[in-house]
Amino acid sequence: MKIYTKTGDTGSTSLVGGTRLSKAHMRIEAYGTVDELNACIGLLRDQPVNAHRREELKEIQDRLFTIGSHLAAENDLNFSKLPDLHESDSEMLEQLMDQMDADLPPLRAFVLPGGHPSVSFGHVARTVCRRAERAVIYLHEHEPVEAILIKYLNRLSDYLFVLCRKMTVELAVEEVIWKPRI
């Protein structure tokens, strides 16, 4: 099977269901940003510090593919034909955050991204997640989007923040605290 179809050479692409949209359409932006986030999670998963988290990060990538499939589908498509997201997926992120947070020092100041390349990759993933969330919310303001997709992205950005803090501890590097100029 050839990867290139040439059907997008004029700047349009197809949704699941066949409708063609401009590649600049807000729906394409939303699922494209989720795809970018998935690539960031892959980079994070490949960091040696996350060797023991590879399966949980892969599961997150699987859920992001699910979100992308819903965003890439026409609104009137029968969603029963698509993989689905469950409330338990967000709850899993909450449980993982609670487990990580139990071993972390209390957060008493804002943390600047950085301190170690793996932590920086995590913060890049977190900010791309926030951008994906904003893109999906913007789409939702114009077309129906399942609320569970937005909730999962919101929870995932929180998870990524806690993961960055956890990696900082595991890598024995100092958190970079923001010290505002007064």
C-alpha positions, 0 to 999 in steps of 0.5 A: 500500500502506498502512503501517498495518495496525492488527494491532499495536494490541494490543501484538503483532507478527508475525515473518517466518513468521507467529508473533505475539509481544508487542512487548516480547518479547526478539526484538523488542527485539533487532531493534528495537535493530538498527534503531535502530543502523541509523538511527544509522549513517545519521546518521553517514553523512550527516556531511560528514566521512564523505563519502568513507565513505558507501558503506562506511557504506551497506554496514554499513547493508545488513548491519544489515538482514540481521541484522534480517531474521534476528532477525525470522524464526522460528527454524525458517524456512528461512534460505536464503530470507533474505539472509545474512551472511558471515565476509568481512563481519566481515573487511571491518570489520577491514580498514577498522579496520586502514587507519584505525588506521595513521594514528592516534596510539597510544591511551594513555588512555581517550577520552571521547565528544565533541569534535565533533558528528560524533564524538559521533554516532559514539559514540552509534552505538557505544553503541547497537551495544553495546546491540544486541549485548547484546540479541542475546546475551540472546536467544541465551541463550534461543533460538538465534541465529546466532553470526555475527550476534553476531560482526558486532555486536561487530566493528562496535562496534570499527569505530565506536570507531576511526572516531570516532578517525579523524574526530577527526583528520580534523576536526582536533579534540582527543580528549577524554582521561579524566583520573580524579580521584584 
